[in-house]
């Protein structure tokens, strides 16, 4: 791969310090695992993001767009190509009356706080989800009875041809942890949300209550990617895993959380391989015992 030529092309529009070679991905994922990416690119705006994607397409190199790395595992041998990170720079928000327009890179917790400060309700469910708005649209993220389909109006995305298009709520085809964005591998740039006016103290109280519930029930003290598995129809992943006798089961330093069996955690210096092997072991055990296929929420990339 012609890394120097690609870097030269990228830095025509992106600051040199925002194009890093051989970056260790364990620094950029919430699981704290993963090998090196050939290139790690942090665009400052939509034009730079578009330039980064076009450059990757021109040189025919693989690329992957990430938020804060809360929903991915990068394998131990790293990623051959470019990881494009959007959460640090693409995070602007504007609010007019009950309508919120926000960049894809903003963290959900931060966005929930901003929305609450405007006395707008309906987004409280997202306050504790460990990811960005782009990732939330991508997988129709949800928690505690709420999800993105309840608040989204539209999203601007980059399609497979590199064009920026706007998709309405209907065109986004939001389902349980899925969307057209995920199916077609579009890249979310920003989203428009609609919430309704409410009582600021009540909204903040609900956010605090939900965050306290999370602290009680989830192993937030360890690196993880949140819920590891999607909820299978008619079941709860955590209960299936617990009933399969896997609570606390470890491979290397990856463990099925004793606090919540739906979470796989990094107890210290787990490798990506430890985590992937444990995921596969859990899936195989549950399938053999209950004939249920567990699908991962977390995406695995690299080699």
N, C-alpha and C positions, 0 to 999 in steps of 0.2 A: 504493500500500500504506500502511495506517495504522500506520506504524512506532511512533509515540508511544503510540497506544492499545495496541498489542501489547506494547510495552515495559512499559507501566503494568500490564498483566495479568500479564506474566511476573514482574515484581518484587514481586508480592503474596506470592510464595513463594521467589523466588530473589534473593540479594543483588544490589543494584544494580551493584556492580563486576563481577559475573559475567554481566551482560547488556550487550554492547558493540555499538554501531552502527558500520557501515562499517568492519569489521575486515579488514585485508589478509591474505588467505589464504596468501600466500607465507611468512608467519610460522608457519604451522601445518601445512605439508606437507613431507615429506622431500625432495620435488623442488625445494622453495624457489621455486615459481612460483604464480601465480594472482591474480586480481583480488579486489575487496572483496566480502564477504558483507554483506547488509543488516543482519543481526543475527548475533552470535556469542555463543552461550549456553553457560556452563559449570556445569551442575547439580552440587550437592555430594553428592547422594544419590539413591536410586531414586525417592523421592517427588517431588523437584524435577524429575527427568528426565521422570517421568510428567506432571507439570504443564506442562512445556515442550512436550511432544508434544500434549497436549490443547489447549493454547492455540493451537498452530499449526493444529490441525484445526478449532478453533472459528472462527478467522479465515480458514480456508481458504488458508493460505500454504504454499508448499513448504518442506520441512525435510529435512535430511540429517544423520544421526548419524555422527560420526567418532571414531576413537581418536586415535592420534598422527599421522594424516595420511600413513601410510606406504604406502598403497595407492590414493591418489587423485590425480587432476590436476584442479584447479579452473581453468576457462578464464579467459582474460585479462580478460574483462568482468565476472567475478565471479559471485556466486550471488544471485539474487533470492529472498529468503526467509531462513530461519534455519539456520545450521550449529550443531549441538549437539555439543559436544566432551565426551567422557566420561573421557579417560584421566588427566587430572590429579587428579581427585577420587574417581572410583569405582574404587578399587584395593586394597580390603581382602582379606586372605587368612587363612583358618583351616585348620589341619591337625590331623586326629585320626587317629592310627595311620597307615594308608596312603591316607587319603582327604583330598583337598584341595578346599576350596570357595573360589573366588576371584571377585572382581568383574571385569566385562568390561573395565574400563579399565586393568588392570595390564599393564605392558609384559612381553612374553614373556621377555626377558632377565632381568628382575628376578624373575619368578616361577620361572624355571629355577634361579636362584641360591638362592631360599628353599627350593625342593623338594630341591635337592642338599644343603643344610645339614641337612635332616631325614633324610639317608641314604636317600632314595627315588630309585629309578631308573626310567627310561622316558620322561622328559621332556627328556633332554639335547638331542635333535634341535632343540628350539625355542629354544635359548639364543641363537642368532644371527639368528633371524628378526626383522626390524625392524618389529614391530607389537604390537598388544595382544591379549589373550585373546579379546575379543569378535570382532575381525577374524579371528582364527585359527579360531574356531568357524564363523563366517560362510562361510569359504572352505575349511574343512578344511585348514588350512595344514600344510605338511610340509617336511622336508628330510632328506637323508642316510638315507633308508630309513624314517624315522618320520613319522607324521602324527597329527592330533588324534583320529582314529577309534580309535587304539590305546590312548588313555588316558582318553577322556571317558566319563562315566557318564550325565550329564544336563545340561541347560541351562535356565535360566529366561529366558524371552523375553517381549517385549511383542508381541502379535499385531496384525493389521490393525485390530481393533476397539478396541485400547487396553487389552486385558486382559492380565494377567500370567499366563502358563501355563508349566508345566514339561514339557519334551520329553525323553523317554528317548533313549538312544543310537540305538535303532532308528528312533524318530520323527524324529530329526534328518536321517536319510537322507544320511549323509556319503558323498560320492564324491570323485573326483579334482577338487580345488579347487572343490567345490560342496557345498551342503547345502540342506535345506528352508528354512532361515533366509534364504539368498540368494534362493531361488526365490520366496518369499512376502514378502520384504522385512521380516521380523521384526527386532526389535532385541534383541540379547543383553544381558542384565543381569548374569548370573553363570553360572559353570559348575562342576560337580562333576567332579573327575578322580580316577582311582585309579592309583597307582603301586605298585611293590613294593619291599620293603626291600632295600637293597644296601650296598655298601662306599663310604663317603663319599669317600674319596680316589680310588677308581676312577671314581666318577661325576664328580667335579670334573676329573679328568684327561681324561676323554672330552670334557667341555664345552670344556676348553682346546684339546684336539686339533682339535675341529670348528671352533672359532673361529679357530684358526691356519690351517686349510684355507681358510676363507672369506677371510681377509686375503690369502692367497697368490693365490687364484683370482678374487676379486671386486673391483670398483673401489670399495671402501668409502670412498675418500678424496674421492669426488664425490657431490653430491646425486643421489639416484635413488629409485625405488620398489621396489628389489630386482629380481627377475626381472620383465621387462616382459611376457613372453608365457607362456601355459600350454604345457606340453609336448604337442605333437600326438602322437596315437597312432602308435607305431612310429618316431618321430623324436625328435631333440633340437632345440629351437628355436634355441639358440645355434649349433649346427653348421650348420643350414640357412641361417642368416643369414650366417655366415662363408663358407660355400661359395657364397653368392650374391654374394660380393665386396663385402660391406657393412661389413666391419671398419673402424672409424674413420670411417665415413661421417657427415658433418655437415650439418645444416640449422640455420642461425643458430648458436647456441651449444649446441644439443642434438647429442649424438654417440652413435653405436653404440660402446660401449666397446671399446677395443683389447685390454683384458685379458680380457673375457668378453662375447662378442657377444650374449648373452641379456639384457644390461643396456643400457638407454638412460640416459645420464647428462647432467646439467646441468654444462657446463664453466665456468660463471660466471654470465653474466646471460642465460641462455636464457629465452625466454617459453614460456608454456603452448602457444602456437601452434606454436613451433619443435618442441616435443616431440611434439605431436599429428601434425604434418606428417611428422615422421621416422617415427613409428609407422606411419602410413598408407603411407609410401614402402616401408618394410621389408615390410609385409604384402603390398603389391602385387607387389614384386619376387620375394618367395618364392613367391607364388601363381603368377606367370607362369613362373617357372623350374622349380618342383617340383610345381605343382598341389596345394599344401598350404595350407590356411587357418590362419593363426596367430590364435589368440584372445588378447586381452590379459588379464593378471591384474589390471592396474591399471584402476580405474574412472574415467571422465571425467564430470565434472559441471559445471554452470554454463552461461554463455553467452558 
